[in-house]
Amino acid sequence: MRRHHIDDRGWSDIGYHFVIEERGKVRLGRPVHRQGAHVAGHNESTIGVCVAVDARKPVRRRAMRALVRVVADLVRQYGLTVADVLGHGELAATLCPCMDMDELRARITEAMQ
Protein backbone atom coordinates (compact mmCIF):
# COMPACT_ATOMS: atom_id res chain seq x y z
CA MET A 1 0.00 0.00 0.00
CA ARG A 2 2.85 2.39 0.83
CA ARG A 3 4.48 1.69 -2.55
CA HIS A 4 1.16 2.24 -4.33
CA HIS A 5 0.65 5.59 -2.61
CA ILE A 6 4.20 6.75 -3.30
CA ASP A 7 4.87 5.25 -6.74
CA ASP A 8 1.41 5.31 -8.33
CA ARG A 9 -0.16 8.33 -6.65
CA GLY A 10 3.01 10.40 -6.26
CA TRP A 11 2.47 11.06 -2.56
CA SER A 12 5.36 11.54 -0.12
CA ASP A 13 4.29 8.53 1.96
CA ILE A 14 1.37 6.21 2.64
CA GLY A 15 -1.79 8.25 3.17
CA TYR A 16 -2.87 6.55 6.41
CA HIS A 17 -1.34 6.87 9.85
CA PHE A 18 -2.27 3.31 10.84
CA VAL A 19 -3.07 0.25 8.72
CA ILE A 20 -4.78 -2.74 10.29
CA GLU A 21 -4.34 -5.99 8.44
CA GLU A 22 -7.03 -8.64 8.09
CA ARG A 23 -5.53 -10.78 10.88
CA GLY A 24 -5.34 -7.80 13.26
CA LYS A 25 -1.70 -6.78 12.89
CA VAL A 26 -1.35 -3.02 13.27
CA ARG A 27 1.21 -1.36 11.01
CA LEU A 28 2.38 2.18 11.42
CA GLY A 29 1.91 4.36 8.38
CA ARG A 30 2.62 8.03 8.04
CA PRO A 31 3.78 9.60 11.33
CA VAL A 32 0.83 11.13 13.22
CA HIS A 33 2.54 14.53 13.39
CA ARG A 34 2.39 14.69 9.57
CA GLN A 35 -0.84 15.46 7.76
CA GLY A 36 -2.34 12.36 6.20
CA ALA A 37 -3.79 11.84 2.74
CA HIS A 38 -6.76 9.64 3.52
CA VAL A 39 -9.91 11.73 2.92
CA ALA A 40 -9.86 14.75 0.63
CA GLY A 41 -10.83 17.97 2.36
CA HIS A 42 -10.47 16.50 5.86
CA ASN A 43 -6.80 15.54 6.16
CA GLU A 44 -5.60 18.57 8.09
CA SER A 45 -7.10 17.69 11.47
CA THR A 46 -7.67 13.94 11.27
CA ILE A 47 -5.78 10.71 11.82
CA GLY A 48 -6.28 8.09 9.13
CA VAL A 49 -6.81 4.49 10.19
CA CYS A 50 -7.29 1.96 7.41
CA VAL A 51 -8.60 -1.56 7.81
CA ALA A 52 -7.05 -3.33 4.83
CA VAL A 53 -9.69 -5.97 4.10
CA ASP A 54 -11.91 -6.98 1.24
CA ALA A 55 -14.77 -4.46 1.38
CA ARG A 56 -17.19 -7.13 0.16
CA LYS A 57 -16.63 -9.23 3.29
CA PRO A 58 -17.23 -8.53 6.98
CA VAL A 59 -14.23 -7.34 8.97
CA ARG A 60 -12.66 -10.28 10.79
CA ARG A 61 -12.80 -10.35 14.58
CA ARG A 62 -9.07 -9.84 15.03
CA ALA A 63 -9.05 -6.83 12.73
CA MET A 64 -12.09 -5.36 14.48
CA ARG A 65 -10.52 -5.83 17.92
CA ALA A 66 -7.34 -4.13 16.70
CA LEU A 67 -9.33 -1.27 15.17
CA VAL A 68 -11.27 -0.71 18.39
CA ARG A 69 -8.05 -0.78 20.43
CA VAL A 70 -6.20 1.65 18.14
CA VAL A 71 -9.08 4.11 17.90
CA ALA A 72 -9.84 3.94 21.65
CA ASP A 73 -6.18 4.71 22.34
CA LEU A 74 -6.29 7.68 19.94
CA VAL A 75 -9.51 9.00 21.52
CA ARG A 76 -7.86 8.88 24.96
CA GLN A 77 -4.52 10.28 23.78
CA TYR A 78 -6.02 13.26 21.98
CA GLY A 79 -8.82 14.00 24.45
CA LEU A 80 -11.54 13.25 21.90
CA THR A 81 -14.98 11.76 22.30
CA VAL A 82 -16.29 8.69 20.53
CA ALA A 83 -18.59 11.03 18.58
CA ASP A 84 -15.42 12.46 16.99
CA VAL A 85 -14.74 9.08 15.36
CA LEU A 86 -15.91 9.25 11.77
CA GLY A 87 -15.77 6.80 8.94
CA HIS A 88 -14.44 7.59 5.50
CA GLY A 89 -17.95 7.29 4.09
CA GLU A 90 -19.20 9.93 6.53
CA LEU A 91 -16.75 12.48 5.14
CA ALA A 92 -16.54 11.57 1.45
CA ALA A 93 -18.55 9.82 -1.23
CA THR A 94 -17.07 6.36 -0.98
CA LEU A 95 -18.04 2.79 -0.21
CA CYS A 96 -15.65 2.83 2.76
CA PRO A 97 -15.86 1.79 5.47
CA CYS A 98 -17.26 -1.67 5.04
CA MET A 99 -18.70 -1.56 8.56
CA ASP A 100 -21.47 0.03 10.54
CA MET A 101 -19.96 3.14 12.15
CA ASP A 102 -22.59 3.30 14.91
CA GLU A 103 -21.65 -0.25 15.88
CA LEU A 104 -17.95 0.64 15.79
CA ARG A 105 -18.51 3.70 18.00
CA ALA A 106 -20.49 1.51 20.45
CA ARG A 107 -17.62 -1.00 20.58
CA ILE A 108 -15.11 1.80 21.20
CA THR A 109 -17.29 3.20 23.98
CA GLU A 110 -17.50 -0.23 25.59
CA ALA A 111 -13.73 -0.74 25.31
CA MET A 112 -13.08 2.58 27.03
CA GLN A 113 -15.13 1.72 30.14
N, CA, C and O of each residue as an XYZ file, in Angstrom:
452
protein
N       0.830     -1.186      0.000
C       0.000      0.000      0.000
C       0.883      1.261      0.000
O       0.598      2.227     -0.708
N       1.939      1.234      0.791
C       2.848      2.387      0.828
C       3.441      2.625     -0.563
O       3.475      3.756     -1.048
N       3.909      1.545     -1.200
C       4.485      1.694     -2.548
C       3.463      2.244     -3.523
O       3.788      3.102     -4.344
N       2.233      1.762     -3.443
C       1.165      2.239     -4.326
C       0.935      3.738     -4.119
O       0.810      4.483     -5.090
N       0.881      4.174     -2.889
C       0.645      5.590     -2.612
C       1.812      6.457     -3.072
O       1.608      7.564     -3.572
N       3.024      5.960     -2.906
C       4.197      6.751     -3.305
C       4.428      6.664     -4.808
O       4.525      7.689     -5.482
N       4.517      5.445     -5.338
C       4.871      5.251     -6.744
C       3.731      5.585     -7.708
O       3.954      6.249     -8.720
N       2.528      5.135     -7.408
C       1.413      5.313     -8.334
C       0.680      6.642     -8.146
O       0.218      7.244     -9.115
N       0.577      7.088     -6.917
C      -0.156      8.330     -6.652
C       0.760      9.539     -6.533
O       0.298     10.677     -6.608
N       2.047      9.302     -6.349
C       3.005     10.399     -6.264
C       3.009     11.112     -4.920
O       3.475     12.247     -4.818
N       2.492     10.453     -3.890
C       2.468     11.059     -2.563
C       3.827     10.884     -1.895
O       4.643     10.082     -2.348
N       4.072     11.626     -0.824
C       5.358     11.544     -0.124
C       5.453     10.311      0.766
O       6.550      9.927      1.171
N       4.325      9.689      1.072
C       4.295      8.527      1.962
C       2.912      7.882      1.834
O       2.067      8.353      1.072
N       2.695      6.818      2.573
C       1.370      6.214      2.637
C       0.400      7.265      3.187
O       0.793      8.099      4.003
N      -0.832      7.234      2.757
C      -1.792      8.252      3.168
C      -2.320      8.075      4.576
O      -2.747      9.047      5.199
N      -2.300      6.849      5.096
C      -2.868      6.548      6.405
C      -1.811      6.593      7.498
O      -0.627      6.374      7.243
N      -2.248      6.878      8.706
C      -1.341      6.866      9.849
C      -1.205      5.469     10.456
O      -0.161      5.118     11.006
N      -2.269      4.682     10.348
C      -2.271      3.305     10.841
C      -2.974      2.430      9.809
O      -3.974      2.835      9.214
N      -2.444      1.231      9.604
C      -3.068      0.254      8.717
C      -3.247     -1.028      9.517
O      -2.290     -1.564     10.074
N      -4.473     -1.507      9.567
C      -4.783     -2.736     10.285
C      -5.020     -3.831      9.261
O      -5.896     -3.729      8.402
N      -4.220     -4.878      9.373
C      -4.338     -5.992      8.439
C      -5.486     -6.912      8.834
O      -5.986     -6.852      9.957
N      -5.890     -7.748      7.914
C      -7.030     -8.639      8.093
C      -6.927     -9.490      9.362
O      -7.932     -9.743     10.026
N      -5.722     -9.926      9.692
C      -5.532    -10.779     10.875
C      -5.291     -9.965     12.150
O      -4.984    -10.536     13.196
N      -5.428     -8.635     12.072
C      -5.342     -7.799     13.260
C      -3.996     -7.171     13.533
O      -3.849     -6.451     14.520
N      -3.009     -7.417     12.695
C      -1.700     -6.781     12.893
C      -1.825     -5.303     12.565
O      -2.376     -4.927     11.529
N      -1.306     -4.469     13.462
C      -1.355     -3.018     13.266
C      -0.001     -2.564     12.744
O       1.034     -2.810     13.363
N      -0.025     -1.906     11.605
C       1.208     -1.362     11.013
C       1.160      0.153     11.078
O       0.123      0.773     10.842
N       2.289      0.726     11.398
C       2.384      2.178     11.415
C       2.530      2.678      9.991
O       3.271      2.111      9.188
N       1.821      3.736      9.694
C       1.914      4.356      8.382
C       2.650      5.672      8.498
O       3.741      5.740      9.062
N       2.058      6.692      7.972
C       2.617      8.032      8.041
C       2.669      8.474      9.508
O       1.725      8.208     10.252
N       3.735      9.135      9.940
C       3.780      9.600     11.333
C       2.591     10.519     11.643
O       2.196     11.334     10.808
N       2.032     10.383     12.835
C       0.834     11.128     13.219
C       1.062     12.642     13.176
O       0.126     13.399     12.920
N       2.284     13.085     13.423
C       2.542     14.528     13.391
C       2.519     15.111     11.968
O       2.527     16.330     11.793
N       2.491     14.236     10.959
C       2.395     14.693      9.568
C       0.966     14.547      9.073
O       0.294     13.561      9.373
N       0.511     15.517      8.326
C      -0.842     15.456      7.759
C      -0.972     14.237      6.866
O      -0.088     13.942      6.061
N      -2.081     13.534      7.018
C      -2.337     12.361      6.201
C      -2.888     12.723      4.837
O      -3.052     13.896      4.499
N      -3.170     11.692      4.064
C      -3.787     11.836      2.741
C      -4.794     10.702      2.618
O      -4.641      9.806      1.788
N      -5.826     10.751      3.455
C      -6.764      9.642      3.523
C      -8.196     10.029      3.201
O      -8.995      9.161      2.848
N      -8.549     11.312      3.312
C      -9.906     11.728      2.922
C      -9.852     13.195      2.490
O      -9.696     14.095      3.316
N      -9.980     13.413      1.204
C      -9.856     14.752      0.627
C     -10.731     15.767      1.363
O     -11.913     15.535      1.613
N     -10.120     16.884      1.695
C     -10.829     17.969      2.362
C     -10.889     17.843      3.872
O     -11.382     18.744      4.551
N     -10.389     16.729      4.409
C     -10.467     16.500      5.856
C      -9.157     15.965      6.427
O      -9.149     15.414      7.528
N      -8.065     16.114      5.709
C      -6.799     15.544      6.164
C      -6.092     16.380      7.216
O      -5.301     15.854      7.999
N      -6.366     17.666      7.240
C      -5.597     18.575      8.093
C      -5.723     18.266      9.584
O      -4.746     18.394     10.321
N      -6.888     17.871     10.029
C      -7.096     17.686     11.471
C      -7.591     16.284     11.819
O      -8.301     16.101     12.808
N      -7.220     15.306     11.018
C      -7.673     13.940     11.272
C      -6.502     12.969     11.258
O      -5.422     13.269     10.749
N      -6.748     11.803     11.830
C      -5.779     10.711     11.820
C      -6.416      9.584     11.027
O      -7.521      9.142     11.344
N      -5.732      9.123     10.011
C      -6.276      8.093      9.131
C      -5.931      6.694      9.599
O      -4.762      6.342      9.760
N      -6.976      5.897      9.815
C      -6.810      4.494     10.194
C      -7.504      3.665      9.121
O      -8.701      3.825      8.879
N      -6.761      2.796      8.492
C      -7.285      1.959      7.412
C      -7.360      0.512      7.872
O      -6.413     -0.012      8.458
N      -8.480     -0.123      7.605
C      -8.603     -1.560      7.810
C      -8.486     -2.181      6.425
O      -9.403     -2.082      5.610
N      -7.368     -2.811      6.171
C      -7.055     -3.329      4.834
C      -7.670     -4.708      4.642
O      -6.998     -5.730      4.780
N      -8.962     -4.716      4.319
C      -9.686     -5.967      4.102
C     -10.492     -5.846      2.822
O     -10.623     -4.764      2.250
N     -11.023     -6.959      2.389
C     -11.911     -6.985      1.237
C     -13.230     -6.329      1.634
O     -13.936     -6.840      2.504
N     -13.566     -5.222      1.018
C     -14.766     -4.459      1.383
C     -16.060     -5.234      1.155
O     -17.115     -4.841      1.653
N     -15.985     -6.326      0.410
C     -17.186     -7.132      0.158
C     -17.450     -8.141      1.274
O     -18.484     -8.808      1.284
N     -16.501     -8.250      2.218
C     -16.633     -9.231      3.294
C     -16.656     -8.511      4.635
O     -16.136     -7.402      4.754
N     -17.256     -9.135      5.648
C     -17.233     -8.525      6.980
C     -15.798     -8.456      7.518
O     -14.957     -9.287      7.178
N     -15.539     -7.472      8.345
C     -14.226     -7.335      8.966
C     -14.055     -8.481      9.964
O     -14.938     -8.736     10.782
N     -12.928     -9.162      9.892
C     -12.663    -10.284     10.789
C     -12.528     -9.808     12.226
O     -12.162     -8.661     12.482
N     -12.827    -10.698     13.155
C     -12.804    -10.348     14.579
C     -11.489     -9.749     15.027
O     -11.472     -8.752     15.749
N     -10.383    -10.348     14.604
C      -9.072     -9.843     15.034
C      -8.822     -8.431     14.525
O      -8.280     -7.590     15.242
N      -9.219     -8.177     13.288
C      -9.050     -6.832     12.733
C      -9.956     -5.842     13.459
O      -9.545     -4.714     13.731
N     -11.172     -6.248     13.771
C     -12.094     -5.361     14.481
C     -11.578     -5.056     15.885
O     -11.638     -3.910     16.331
N     -11.073     -6.071     16.581
C     -10.520     -5.834     17.921
C      -9.347     -4.867     17.852
O      -9.223     -3.979     18.696
N      -8.490     -5.032     16.858
C      -7.337     -4.132     16.703
C      -7.805     -2.719     16.382
O      -7.263     -1.749     16.914
N      -8.799     -2.597     15.524
C      -9.332     -1.272     15.175
C      -9.890     -0.582     16.407
O      -9.594      0.587     16.654
N     -10.689     -1.292     17.177
C     -11.271     -0.714     18.391
C     -10.165     -0.272     19.345
O     -10.228      0.824     19.901
N      -9.164     -1.109     19.535
C      -8.049     -0.778     20.435
C      -7.293      0.465     19.964
O      -7.026      1.368     20.757
N      -6.950      0.509     18.682
C      -6.200      1.653     18.144
C      -7.005      2.934     18.268
O      -6.482      3.952     18.721
N      -8.261      2.897     17.873
C      -9.077      4.115     17.902
C      -9.357      4.544     19.344
O      -9.324      5.738     19.643
N      -9.632      3.595     20.241
C      -9.841      3.945     21.652
C      -8.591      4.613     22.221
O      -8.694      5.591     22.962
N      -7.426      4.096     21.882
C      -6.177      4.713     22.335
C      -6.028      6.130     21.793
O      -5.599      7.026     22.519
N      -6.377      6.342     20.530
C      -6.287      7.678     19.940
C      -7.286      8.639     20.595
O      -6.956      9.798     20.846
N      -8.490      8.167     20.869
C      -9.505      8.997     21.524
C      -8.977      9.457     22.874
O      -9.072     10.636     23.214
N      -8.421      8.530     23.642
C      -7.858      8.878     24.959
C      -6.684      9.846     24.813
O      -6.632     10.879     25.481
N      -5.751      9.502     23.937
C      -4.517     10.277     23.780
C      -4.781     11.718     23.363
O      -4.092     12.631     23.817
N      -5.763     11.927     22.510
C      -6.016     13.264     21.982
C      -7.196     13.960     22.652
O      -7.613     15.029     22.208
N      -7.735     13.371     23.707
C      -8.825     14.002     24.447
C     -10.087     14.176     23.613
O     -10.784     15.184     23.728
N     -10.372     13.197     22.782
C     -11.540     13.247     21.905
C     -12.721     12.551     22.568
O     -12.604     12.014     23.670
N     -13.841     12.567     21.894
C     -14.985     11.763     22.302
C     -15.224     10.734     21.204
O     -14.719     10.873     20.090
N     -15.987      9.716     21.523
C     -16.289      8.692     20.526
C     -17.082      9.300     19.368
O     -17.002      8.816     18.239
N     -17.841     10.353     19.644
C     -18.588     11.031     18.576
C     -17.654     11.666     17.544
O     -18.068     11.933     16.416
N     -16.405     11.906     17.924
C     -15.419     12.465     16.987
C     -14.912     11.428     15.990
O     -14.265     11.782     15.004
N     -15.196     10.162     16.234
C     -14.739      9.076     15.362
C     -15.673      8.989     14.161
O     -16.861      8.698     14.296
N     -15.112      9.248     12.994
C     -15.908      9.254     11.767
C     -15.326      8.283     10.756
O     -14.114      8.086     10.680
N     -16.201      7.694      9.998
C     -15.773      6.797      8.939
C     -15.540      7.566      7.649
O     -16.074      8.657      7.449
N     -14.746      6.986      6.795
C     -14.439      7.586      5.501
C     -15.723      7.967      4.761
O     -15.826      9.052      4.188
N     -16.690      7.062      4.785
C     -17.949      7.290      4.090
C     -18.785      8.409      4.685
O     -19.699      8.908      4.029
N     -18.491      8.811      5.910
C     -19.203      9.928      6.532
C     -18.607     11.278      6.132
O     -19.215     12.324      6.360
N     -17.436     11.246      5.544
C     -16.753     12.478      5.135
C     -16.606     12.623      3.626
O     -16.362     13.723      3.132
N     -16.749     11.539      2.899
C     -16.541     11.573      1.448
C     -17.460     10.545      0.781
O     -17.906      9.586      1.410
N     -17.722     10.763     -0.466
C     -18.548      9.820     -1.234
C     -17.692      8.606     -1.575
O     -16.914      8.625     -2.528
N     -17.847      7.570     -0.794
C     -17.065      6.359     -0.985
C     -17.821      5.178     -0.409
O     -18.751      5.361      0.375
N     -17.440      3.986     -0.782
C     -18.036      2.788     -0.211
C     -17.412      2.429      1.134
O     -17.927      1.573      1.852
N     -16.310      3.079      1.471
C     -15.654      2.828      2.755
C     -16.439      3.515      3.858
O     -17.108      4.506      3.564
N     -16.407      3.078      5.063
C     -15.858      1.787      5.470
C     -16.867      0.682      5.232
O     -18.054      0.932      5.022
N     -16.382     -0.515      5.268
C     -17.258     -1.666      5.041
C     -17.797     -2.150      6.382
O     -17.866     -3.354      6.632
N     -18.176     -1.213      7.241
C     -18.702     -1.558      8.558
C     -19.707     -0.509      8.992
O     -19.763      0.591      8.443
N     -20.482     -0.865      9.970
C     -21.470      0.035     10.543
C     -20.761      0.934     11.557
O     -20.277      0.453     12.581
N     -20.699      2.228     11.277
C     -19.962      3.139     12.152
C     -20.620      3.303     13.516
O     -19.917      3.505     14.506
N     -21.939      3.224     13.602
C     -22.588      3.298     14.906
C     -22.177      2.108     15.766
O     -21.931      2.255     16.963
N     -22.105      0.939     15.157
C     -21.648     -0.249     15.884
C     -20.197     -0.091     16.319
O     -19.849     -0.441     17.447
N     -19.353      0.430     15.443
C     -17.951      0.638     15.792
C     -17.832      1.617     16.959
O     -17.081      1.368     17.902
N     -18.566      2.728     16.901
C     -18.515      3.698     18.001
C     -18.999      3.065     19.312
O     -18.455      3.360     20.376
N     -20.004      2.209     19.245
C     -20.489      1.513     20.448
C     -19.401      0.593     20.998
O     -19.207      0.527     22.212
N     -18.700     -0.107     20.135
C     -17.616     -0.997     20.582
C     -16.480     -0.204     21.216
O     -15.895     -0.635     22.209
N     -16.170      0.955     20.641
C     -15.108      1.797     21.204
C     -15.526      2.303     22.578
O     -14.728      2.299     23.516
N     -16.774      2.738     22.695
C     -17.295      3.203     23.984
C     -17.173      2.100     25.030
O     -16.725      2.346     26.150
N     -17.567      0.907     24.668
C     -17.496     -0.229     25.588
C     -16.055     -0.519     25.993
O     -15.781     -0.794     27.161
N     -15.140     -0.459     25.039
C     -13.734     -0.741     25.314
C     -13.119      0.304     26.231
O     -12.154      0.014     26.938
N     -13.655      1.494     26.227
C     -13.083      2.577     27.026
C     -13.605      2.589     28.468
O     -13.127      3.371     29.291
N     -14.565      1.742     28.773
C     -15.130      1.718     30.144
C     -14.325      0.860     31.073
O     -14.666      0.737     32.250
